[in-house]
Amino acid sequence: MTLDTNGLDTAQRRVFGELTARSWSDAALRLRYEREPAAVLAEYDIHLADGMPAPALPPRPVAEVVVETLSDPAAFVPPCLDFCLCFMQVSK
């Protein structure tokens, strides 16, 4: 799967990954993104340049998605070989 996120910097791509993962479990968010992508992206502090199309959300993977809370995110090394979509939420 190729996701066109040209024009987004690294931080924005990470945030877009979080938005993508949330859209997989929240149908209302996905529908809102389909209807008004610029508004939803702005909620995630992603602002597109004039004329830049919003990237499409990738379809939900067929495999099970597991979300884990890590006690020490700094010690986490993803076991990725080909593809990895890792999101960390650190509680303070």
Biopython code that builds the backbone (N, CA, C, O; Angstrom):
import numpy as np
from Bio.PDB.StructureBuilder import StructureBuilder

atoms = [
    (1, "MET", "N", (0.849, -1.166, 0.000)),
    (1, "MET", "CA", (0.000, 0.000, 0.000)),
    (1, "MET", "C", (0.894, 1.228, 0.000)),
    (1, "MET", "O", (1.812, 1.328, 0.814)),
    (2, "THR", "N", (0.639, 2.143, -0.889)),
    (2, "THR", "CA", (1.378, 3.392, -0.937)),
    (2, "THR", "C", (0.441, 4.503, -0.510)),
    (2, "THR", "O", (-0.673, 4.623, -1.020)),
    (3, "LEU", "N", (0.887, 5.294, 0.405)),
    (3, "LEU", "CA", (0.097, 6.403, 0.918)),
    (3, "LEU", "C", (0.763, 7.683, 0.474)),
    (3, "LEU", "O", (1.940, 7.906, 0.754)),
    (4, "ASP", "N", (0.011, 8.536, -0.224)),
    (4, "ASP", "CA", (0.578, 9.786, -0.713)),
    (4, "ASP", "C", (0.500, 10.851, 0.367)),
    (4, "ASP", "O", (-0.546, 11.466, 0.572)),
    (5, "THR", "N", (1.591, 11.059, 1.041)),
    (5, "THR", "CA", (1.661, 12.118, 2.060)),
    (5, "THR", "C", (2.711, 13.150, 1.652)),
    (5, "THR", "O", (3.312, 13.807, 2.501)),
    (6, "ASN", "N", (2.924, 13.286, 0.339)),
    (6, "ASN", "CA", (3.856, 14.300, -0.153)),
    (6, "ASN", "C", (3.398, 15.659, 0.345)),
    (6, "ASN", "O", (2.203, 15.958, 0.346)),
    (7, "GLY", "N", (4.326, 16.461, 0.759)),
    (7, "GLY", "CA", (3.996, 17.786, 1.271)),
    (7, "GLY", "C", (3.869, 17.815, 2.782)),
    (7, "GLY", "O", (3.846, 18.893, 3.376)),
    (8, "LEU", "N", (3.786, 16.653, 3.415)),
    (8, "LEU", "CA", (3.731, 16.609, 4.880)),
    (8, "LEU", "C", (5.132, 16.332, 5.405)),
    (8, "LEU", "O", (5.856, 15.501, 4.857)),
    (9, "ASP", "N", (5.509, 17.036, 6.471)),
    (9, "ASP", "CA", (6.816, 16.761, 7.051)),
    (9, "ASP", "C", (6.728, 15.516, 7.942)),
    (9, "ASP", "O", (5.649, 14.947, 8.107)),
    (10, "THR", "N", (7.833, 15.106, 8.501)),
    (10, "THR", "CA", (7.886, 13.871, 9.291)),
    (10, "THR", "C", (6.924, 13.903, 10.468)),
    (10, "THR", "O", (6.219, 12.922, 10.706)),
    (11, "ALA", "N", (6.878, 14.999, 11.205)),
    (11, "ALA", "CA", (5.974, 15.106, 12.355)),
    (11, "ALA", "C", (4.521, 15.008, 11.906)),
    (11, "ALA", "O", (3.714, 14.343, 12.557)),
    (12, "GLN", "N", (4.184, 15.660, 10.804)),
    (12, "GLN", "CA", (2.818, 15.604, 10.294)),
    (12, "GLN", "C", (2.462, 14.198, 9.820)),
    (12, "GLN", "O", (1.321, 13.763, 9.973)),
    (13, "ARG", "N", (3.415, 13.499, 9.256)),
    (13, "ARG", "CA", (3.156, 12.120, 8.832)),
    (13, "ARG", "C", (2.866, 11.233, 10.036)),
    (13, "ARG", "O", (2.001, 10.360, 9.974)),
    (14, "ARG", "N", (3.582, 11.454, 11.123)),
    (14, "ARG", "CA", (3.321, 10.677, 12.341)),
    (14, "ARG", "C", (1.922, 10.957, 12.866)),
    (14, "ARG", "O", (1.199, 10.040, 13.256)),
    (15, "VAL", "N", (1.546, 12.225, 12.874)),
    (15, "VAL", "CA", (0.219, 12.597, 13.353)),
    (15, "VAL", "C", (-0.852, 12.033, 12.408)),
    (15, "VAL", "O", (-1.906, 11.584, 12.858)),
    (16, "PHE", "N", (-0.575, 12.059, 11.102)),
    (16, "PHE", "CA", (-1.521, 11.486, 10.157)),
    (16, "PHE", "C", (-1.654, 9.979, 10.397)),
    (16, "PHE", "O", (-2.737, 9.420, 10.220)),
    (17, "GLY", "N", (-0.581, 9.329, 10.790)),
    (17, "GLY", "CA", (-0.640, 7.907, 11.143)),
    (17, "GLY", "C", (-1.552, 7.681, 12.333)),
    (17, "GLY", "O", (-2.309, 6.711, 12.366)),
    (18, "GLU", "N", (-1.481, 8.581, 13.320)),
    (18, "GLU", "CA", (-2.372, 8.484, 14.480)),
    (18, "GLU", "C", (-3.825, 8.670, 14.044)),
    (18, "GLU", "O", (-4.707, 7.925, 14.471)),
    (19, "LEU", "N", (-4.066, 9.658, 13.201)),
    (19, "LEU", "CA", (-5.413, 9.888, 12.671)),
    (19, "LEU", "C", (-5.910, 8.649, 11.925)),
    (19, "LEU", "O", (-7.067, 8.253, 12.069)),
    (20, "THR", "N", (-5.039, 8.047, 11.135)),
    (20, "THR", "CA", (-5.400, 6.837, 10.391)),
    (20, "THR", "C", (-5.810, 5.715, 11.336)),
    (20, "THR", "O", (-6.853, 5.089, 11.149)),
    (21, "ALA", "N", (-4.991, 5.464, 12.349)),
    (21, "ALA", "CA", (-5.294, 4.393, 13.306)),
    (21, "ALA", "C", (-6.611, 4.663, 14.031)),
    (21, "ALA", "O", (-7.413, 3.749, 14.227)),
    (22, "ARG", "N", (-6.834, 5.910, 14.426)),
    (22, "ARG", "CA", (-8.088, 6.243, 15.104)),
    (22, "ARG", "C", (-9.277, 6.052, 14.178)),
    (22, "ARG", "O", (-10.344, 5.620, 14.615)),
    (23, "SER", "N", (-9.097, 6.372, 12.898)),
    (23, "SER", "CA", (-10.209, 6.221, 11.947)),
    (23, "SER", "C", (-10.584, 4.754, 11.746)),
    (23, "SER", "O", (-11.719, 4.448, 11.383)),
    (24, "TRP", "N", (-9.643, 3.855, 11.980)),
    (24, "TRP", "CA", (-9.939, 2.426, 11.838)),
    (24, "TRP", "C", (-10.891, 1.939, 12.920)),
    (24, "TRP", "O", (-11.643, 0.989, 12.701)),
    (25, "SER", "N", (-10.866, 2.577, 14.082)),
    (25, "SER", "CA", (-11.758, 2.139, 15.158)),
    (25, "SER", "C", (-12.907, 3.107, 15.400)),
    (25, "SER", "O", (-13.786, 2.822, 16.213)),
    (26, "ASP", "N", (-12.920, 4.238, 14.718)),
    (26, "ASP", "CA", (-13.967, 5.240, 14.909)),
    (26, "ASP", "C", (-14.572, 5.595, 13.552)),
    (26, "ASP", "O", (-14.057, 6.444, 12.825)),
    (27, "ALA", "N", (-15.678, 4.924, 13.233)),
    (27, "ALA", "CA", (-16.330, 5.121, 11.932)),
    (27, "ALA", "C", (-16.792, 6.564, 11.744)),
    (27, "ALA", "O", (-16.759, 7.085, 10.629)),
    (28, "ALA", "N", (-17.221, 7.212, 12.830)),
    (28, "ALA", "CA", (-17.686, 8.596, 12.726)),
    (28, "ALA", "C", (-16.536, 9.526, 12.325)),
    (28, "ALA", "O", (-16.727, 10.442, 11.526)),
    (29, "LEU", "N", (-15.355, 9.291, 12.877)),
    (29, "LEU", "CA", (-14.182, 10.090, 12.512)),
    (29, "LEU", "C", (-13.852, 9.873, 11.041)),
    (29, "LEU", "O", (-13.592, 10.833, 10.315)),
    (30, "ARG", "N", (-13.860, 8.639, 10.606)),
    (30, "ARG", "CA", (-13.562, 8.345, 9.192)),
    (30, "ARG", "C", (-14.557, 9.043, 8.267)),
    (30, "ARG", "O", (-14.164, 9.628, 7.258)),
    (31, "LEU", "N", (-15.833, 8.981, 8.606)),
    (31, "LEU", "CA", (-16.871, 9.614, 7.786)),
    (31, "LEU", "C", (-16.680, 11.132, 7.768)),
    (31, "LEU", "O", (-16.803, 11.764, 6.719)),
    (32, "ARG", "N", (-16.378, 11.713, 8.937)),
    (32, "ARG", "CA", (-16.137, 13.150, 9.000)),
    (32, "ARG", "C", (-14.941, 13.543, 8.141)),
    (32, "ARG", "O", (-14.959, 14.573, 7.467)),
    (33, "TYR", "N", (-13.886, 12.699, 8.173)),
    (33, "TYR", "CA", (-12.702, 12.982, 7.347)),
    (33, "TYR", "C", (-13.057, 12.935, 5.863)),
    (33, "TYR", "O", (-12.586, 13.758, 5.078)),
    (34, "GLU", "N", (-13.881, 11.978, 5.490)),
    (34, "GLU", "CA", (-14.276, 11.868, 4.077)),
    (34, "GLU", "C", (-15.077, 13.089, 3.635)),
    (34, "GLU", "O", (-14.987, 13.508, 2.481)),
    (35, "ARG", "N", (-15.863, 13.661, 4.554)),
    (35, "ARG", "CA", (-16.713, 14.802, 4.224)),
    (35, "ARG", "C", (-15.973, 16.133, 4.311)),
    (35, "ARG", "O", (-16.178, 17.008, 3.470)),
    (36, "GLU", "N", (-15.126, 16.295, 5.305)),
    (36, "GLU", "CA", (-14.419, 17.559, 5.521)),
    (36, "GLU", "C", (-12.983, 17.315, 5.984)),
    (36, "GLU", "O", (-12.646, 17.570, 7.140)),
    (37, "PRO", "N", (-12.144, 16.821, 5.077)),
    (37, "PRO", "CA", (-10.780, 16.448, 5.475)),
    (37, "PRO", "C", (-9.953, 17.608, 6.021)),
    (37, "PRO", "O", (-9.192, 17.418, 6.970)),
    (38, "ALA", "N", (-10.079, 18.792, 5.454)),
    (38, "ALA", "CA", (-9.260, 19.917, 5.922)),
    (38, "ALA", "C", (-9.576, 20.254, 7.377)),
    (38, "ALA", "O", (-8.669, 20.562, 8.150)),
    (39, "ALA", "N", (-10.850, 20.200, 7.756)),
    (39, "ALA", "CA", (-11.238, 20.516, 9.140)),
    (39, "ALA", "C", (-10.689, 19.472, 10.112)),
    (39, "ALA", "O", (-10.194, 19.815, 11.186)),
    (40, "VAL", "N", (-10.778, 18.204, 9.732)),
    (40, "VAL", "CA", (-10.268, 17.139, 10.608)),
    (40, "VAL", "C", (-8.747, 17.230, 10.703)),
    (40, "VAL", "O", (-8.189, 17.097, 11.792)),
    (41, "LEU", "N", (-8.084, 17.452, 9.594)),
    (41, "LEU", "CA", (-6.626, 17.592, 9.617)),
    (41, "LEU", "C", (-6.218, 18.759, 10.510)),
    (41, "LEU", "O", (-5.228, 18.663, 11.235)),
    (42, "ALA", "N", (-6.967, 19.860, 10.467)),
    (42, "ALA", "CA", (-6.651, 21.025, 11.302)),
    (42, "ALA", "C", (-6.748, 20.666, 12.788)),
    (42, "ALA", "O", (-5.985, 21.185, 13.602)),
    (43, "GLU", "N", (-7.689, 19.776, 13.142)),
    (43, "GLU", "CA", (-7.805, 19.328, 14.530)),
    (43, "GLU", "C", (-6.546, 18.582, 14.978)),
    (43, "GLU", "O", (-6.234, 18.532, 16.167)),
    (44, "TYR", "N", (-5.833, 18.010, 14.019)),
    (44, "TYR", "CA", (-4.587, 17.294, 14.305)),
    (44, "TYR", "C", (-3.373, 18.169, 13.996)),
    (44, "TYR", "O", (-2.251, 17.673, 13.893)),
    (45, "ASP", "N", (-3.606, 19.472, 13.851)),
    (45, "ASP", "CA", (-2.561, 20.462, 13.586)),
    (45, "ASP", "C", (-1.817, 20.201, 12.282)),
    (45, "ASP", "O", (-0.613, 20.435, 12.176)),
    (46, "ILE", "N", (-2.560, 19.713, 11.292)),
    (46, "ILE", "CA", (-2.014, 19.557, 9.946)),
    (46, "ILE", "C", (-2.776, 20.524, 9.052)),
    (46, "ILE", "O", (-3.994, 20.428, 8.907)),
    (47, "HIS", "N", (-2.048, 21.450, 8.461)),
    (47, "HIS", "CA", (-2.665, 22.457, 7.600)),
    (47, "HIS", "C", (-2.063, 22.307, 6.208)),
    (47, "HIS", "O", (-0.853, 22.436, 6.018)),
    (48, "LEU", "N", (-2.922, 22.036, 5.255)),
    (48, "LEU", "CA", (-2.467, 21.805, 3.892)),
    (48, "LEU", "C", (-2.233, 23.125, 3.174)),
    (48, "LEU", "O", (-2.920, 24.114, 3.431)),
    (49, "ALA", "N", (-1.261, 23.134, 2.277)),
    (49, "ALA", "CA", (-1.007, 24.300, 1.435)),
    (49, "ALA", "C", (-2.180, 24.463, 0.468)),
    (49, "ALA", "O", (-2.861, 23.493, 0.135)),
    (50, "ASP", "N", (-2.404, 25.682, 0.028)),
    (50, "ASP", "CA", (-3.494, 25.941, -0.918)),
    (50, "ASP", "C", (-3.364, 25.033, -2.139)),
    (50, "ASP", "O", (-2.296, 24.923, -2.741)),
    (51, "GLY", "N", (-4.453, 24.402, -2.479)),
    (51, "GLY", "CA", (-4.478, 23.532, -3.653)),
    (51, "GLY", "C", (-3.965, 22.125, -3.414)),
    (51, "GLY", "O", (-4.071, 21.270, -4.293)),
    (52, "MET", "N", (-3.406, 21.871, -2.227)),
    (52, "MET", "CA", (-2.890, 20.527, -1.931)),
    (52, "MET", "C", (-4.052, 19.625, -1.508)),
    (52, "MET", "O", (-4.778, 19.951, -0.569)),
    (53, "PRO", "N", (-4.228, 18.505, -2.189)),
    (53, "PRO", "CA", (-5.320, 17.603, -1.812)),
    (53, "PRO", "C", (-5.006, 16.875, -0.506)),
    (53, "PRO", "O", (-3.849, 16.592, -0.194)),
    (54, "ALA", "N", (-6.054, 16.584, 0.237)),
    (54, "ALA", "CA", (-5.882, 15.828, 1.481)),
    (54, "ALA", "C", (-5.562, 14.380, 1.133)),
    (54, "ALA", "O", (-6.162, 13.818, 0.217)),
    (55, "PRO", "N", (-4.622, 13.770, 1.856)),
    (55, "PRO", "CA", (-4.327, 12.359, 1.588)),
    (55, "PRO", "C", (-5.531, 11.494, 1.966)),
    (55, "PRO", "O", (-6.229, 11.769, 2.943)),
    (56, "ALA", "N", (-5.755, 10.463, 1.189)),
    (56, "ALA", "CA", (-6.843, 9.529, 1.486)),
    (56, "ALA", "C", (-6.445, 8.667, 2.673)),
    (56, "ALA", "O", (-5.280, 8.303, 2.830)),
    (57, "LEU", "N", (-7.426, 8.347, 3.506)),
    (57, "LEU", "CA", (-7.155, 7.429, 4.613)),
    (57, "LEU", "C", (-7.062, 6.017, 4.050)),
    (57, "LEU", "O", (-7.925, 5.605, 3.276)),
    (58, "PRO", "N", (-6.036, 5.278, 4.425)),
    (58, "PRO", "CA", (-5.931, 3.905, 3.939)),
    (58, "PRO", "C", (-7.016, 3.033, 4.567)),
    (58, "PRO", "O", (-7.494, 3.331, 5.661)),
    (59, "PRO", "N", (-7.405, 1.965, 3.883)),
    (59, "PRO", "CA", (-8.420, 1.078, 4.446)),
    (59, "PRO", "C", (-7.900, 0.377, 5.691)),
    (59, "PRO", "O", (-6.697, 0.198, 5.879)),
    (60, "ARG", "N", (-8.846, -0.012, 6.533)),
    (60, "ARG", "CA", (-8.488, -0.736, 7.756)),
    (60, "ARG", "C", (-7.830, -2.054, 7.360)),
    (60, "ARG", "O", (-8.313, -2.738, 6.457)),
    (61, "PRO", "N", (-6.741, -2.416, 8.020)),
    (61, "PRO", "CA", (-6.078, -3.678, 7.680)),
    (61, "PRO", "C", (-6.958, -4.872, 8.041)),
    (61, "PRO", "O", (-7.795, -4.798, 8.941)),
    (62, "VAL", "N", (-6.755, -5.951, 7.335)),
    (62, "VAL", "CA", (-7.543, -7.152, 7.607)),
    (62, "VAL", "C", (-7.061, -7.837, 8.876)),
    (62, "VAL", "O", (-7.826, -8.548, 9.526)),
    (63, "ALA", "N", (-5.836, -7.634, 9.222)),
    (63, "ALA", "CA", (-5.282, -8.232, 10.436)),
    (63, "ALA", "C", (-5.800, -7.487, 11.662)),
    (63, "ALA", "O", (-6.305, -6.368, 11.567)),
    (64, "GLU", "N", (-5.663, -8.127, 12.795)),
    (64, "GLU", "CA", (-6.079, -7.512, 14.042)),
    (64, "GLU", "C", (-5.122, -6.376, 14.399)),
    (64, "GLU", "O", (-3.906, -6.502, 14.248)),
    (65, "VAL", "N", (-5.685, -5.276, 14.871)),
    (65, "VAL", "CA", (-4.882, -4.137, 15.297)),
    (65, "VAL", "C", (-4.833, -4.155, 16.822)),
    (65, "VAL", "O", (-5.870, -4.191, 17.485)),
    (66, "VAL", "N", (-3.636, -4.130, 17.363)),
    (66, "VAL", "CA", (-3.459, -4.160, 18.812)),
    (66, "VAL", "C", (-2.850, -2.835, 19.247)),
    (66, "VAL", "O", (-1.857, -2.379, 18.680)),
    (67, "VAL", "N", (-3.456, -2.226, 20.257)),
    (67, "VAL", "CA", (-2.924, -0.988, 20.818)),
    (67, "VAL", "C", (-2.445, -1.304, 22.218)),
    (67, "VAL", "O", (-3.211, -1.796, 23.046)),
    (68, "GLU", "N", (-1.183, -1.023, 22.484)),
    (68, "GLU", "CA", (-0.609, -1.301, 23.796)),
    (68, "GLU", "C", (-0.072, -0.020, 24.407)),
    (68, "GLU", "O", (0.452, 0.844, 23.704)),
    (69, "THR", "N", (-0.205, 0.095, 25.703)),
    (69, "THR", "CA", (0.392, 1.203, 26.436)),
    (69, "THR", "C", (1.729, 0.722, 26.967)),
    (69, "THR", "O", (1.814, -0.292, 27.659)),
    (70, "LEU", "N", (2.752, 1.455, 26.637)),
    (70, "LEU", "CA", (4.100, 1.063, 27.038)),
    (70, "LEU", "C", (4.502, 1.829, 28.294)),
    (70, "LEU", "O", (4.289, 3.037, 28.391)),
    (71, "SER", "N", (5.082, 1.119, 29.246)),
    (71, "SER", "CA", (5.505, 1.789, 30.471)),
    (71, "SER", "C", (6.770, 2.611, 30.250)),
    (71, "SER", "O", (6.959, 3.646, 30.890)),
    (72, "ASP", "N", (7.636, 2.156, 29.350)),
    (72, "ASP", "CA", (8.860, 2.886, 29.051)),
    (72, "ASP", "C", (9.037, 2.975, 27.537)),
    (72, "ASP", "O", (9.739, 2.154, 26.946)),
    (73, "PRO", "N", (8.397, 3.979, 26.896)),
    (73, "PRO", "CA", (8.476, 4.098, 25.440)),
    (73, "PRO", "C", (9.893, 4.232, 24.919)),
    (73, "PRO", "O", (10.167, 3.831, 23.788)),
    (74, "ALA", "N", (10.802, 4.785, 25.711)),
    (74, "ALA", "CA", (12.182, 4.969, 25.256)),
    (74, "ALA", "C", (12.879, 3.630, 25.047)),
    (74, "ALA", "O", (13.813, 3.530, 24.251)),
    (75, "ALA", "N", (12.425, 2.597, 25.763)),
    (75, "ALA", "CA", (13.057, 1.285, 25.661)),
    (75, "ALA", "C", (12.443, 0.437, 24.550)),
    (75, "ALA", "O", (12.911, -0.669, 24.276)),
    (76, "PHE", "N", (11.398, 0.955, 23.913)),
    (76, "PHE", "CA", (10.700, 0.179, 22.885)),
    (76, "PHE", "C", (11.449, 0.215, 21.569)),
    (76, "PHE", "O", (11.781, 1.286, 21.061)),
    (77, "VAL", "N", (11.708, -0.943, 21.026)),
    (77, "VAL", "CA", (12.305, -1.068, 19.702)),
    (77, "VAL", "C", (11.330, -1.892, 18.870)),
    (77, "VAL", "O", (11.138, -3.077, 19.139)),
    (78, "PRO", "N", (10.711, -1.279, 17.861)),
    (78, "PRO", "CA", (9.715, -2.022, 17.089)),
    (78, "PRO", "C", (10.335, -3.220, 16.373)),
    (78, "PRO", "O", (11.426, -3.127, 15.811)),
    (79, "PRO", "N", (9.622, -4.346, 16.400)),
    (79, "PRO", "CA", (10.130, -5.555, 15.750)),
    (79, "PRO", "C", (9.768, -5.584, 14.267)),
    (79, "PRO", "O", (9.377, -6.629, 13.746)),
    (80, "CYS", "N", (9.892, -4.462, 13.594)),
    (80, "CYS", "CA", (9.428, -4.344, 12.208)),
    (80, "CYS", "C", (10.493, -4.820, 11.225)),
    (80, "CYS", "O", (11.688, -4.586, 11.400)),
    (81, "LEU", "N", (10.022, -5.482, 10.211)),
    (81, "LEU", "CA", (10.920, -5.881, 9.129)),
    (81, "LEU", "C", (10.534, -5.172, 7.844)),
    (81, "LEU", "O", (11.359, -4.479, 7.247)),
    (82, "ASP", "N", (9.287, -5.338, 7.408)),
    (82, "ASP", "CA", (8.849, -4.750, 6.150)),
    (82, "ASP", "C", (8.003, -3.503, 6.354)),
    (82, "ASP", "O", (8.205, -2.496, 5.675)),
    (83, "PHE", "N", (7.073, -3.562, 7.267)),
    (83, "PHE", "CA", (6.142, -2.469, 7.465)),
    (83, "PHE", "C", (5.826, -2.363, 8.946)),
    (83, "PHE", "O", (5.628, -3.370, 9.625)),
    (84, "CYS", "N", (5.781, -1.155, 9.429)),
    (84, "CYS", "CA", (5.468, -0.968, 10.841)),
    (84, "CYS", "C", (4.664, 0.310, 10.991)),
    (84, "CYS", "O", (5.030, 1.356, 10.456)),
    (85, "LEU", "N", (3.588, 0.215, 11.710)),
    (85, "LEU", "CA", (2.774, 1.380, 12.026)),
    (85, "LEU", "C", (2.681, 1.412, 13.533)),
    (85, "LEU", "O", (1.801, 0.777, 14.114)),
    (86, "CYS", "N", (3.567, 2.136, 14.171)),
    (86, "CYS", "CA", (3.655, 2.150, 15.635)),
    (86, "CYS", "C", (3.246, 3.520, 16.149)),
    (86, "CYS", "O", (3.706, 4.546, 15.648)),
    (87, "PHE", "N", (2.383, 3.526, 17.146)),
    (87, "PHE", "CA", (1.939, 4.767, 17.759)),
    (87, "PHE", "C", (2.179, 4.656, 19.251)),
    (87, "PHE", "O", (1.851, 3.643, 19.868)),
    (88, "MET", "N", (2.739, 5.675, 19.811)),
    (88, "MET", "CA", (2.972, 5.668, 21.251)),
    (88, "MET", "C", (2.267, 6.860, 21.872)),
    (88, "MET", "O", (2.389, 7.990, 21.398)),
    (89, "GLN", "N", (1.538, 6.596, 22.923)),
    (89, "GLN", "CA", (0.939, 7.667, 23.695)),
    (89, "GLN", "C", (1.542, 7.596, 25.078)),
    (89, "GLN", "O", (1.372, 6.615, 25.802)),
    (90, "VAL", "N", (2.234, 8.628, 25.424)),
    (90, "VAL", "CA", (2.925, 8.649, 26.702)),
    (90, "VAL", "C", (2.091, 9.440, 27.688)),
    (90, "VAL", "O", (1.785, 10.610, 27.460)),
    (91, "SER", "N", (1.724, 8.792, 28.793)),
    (91, "SER", "CA", (0.980, 9.503, 29.825)),
    (91, "SER", "C", (1.949, 10.187, 30.764)),
    (91, "SER", "O", (3.003, 9.645, 31.098)),
    (92, "LYS", "N", (1.585, 11.374, 31.181)),
    (92, "LYS", "CA", (2.481, 12.160, 32.034)),
    (92, "LYS", "C", (1.979, 12.214, 33.436)),
    (92, "LYS", "O", (2.608, 12.834, 34.294)),
]
sb = StructureBuilder()
sb.init_structure("model")
sb.init_model(0)
sb.init_chain("A")
sb.init_seg("    ")
for serial, (resi, resn, name, xyz) in enumerate(atoms, 1):
    if name == "N":
        sb.init_residue(resn, " ", resi, " ")
    sb.init_atom(name, np.array(xyz, "f"), 0.0, 1.0, " ", f" {name:<3s}", serial, name[0])
structure = sb.get_structure()
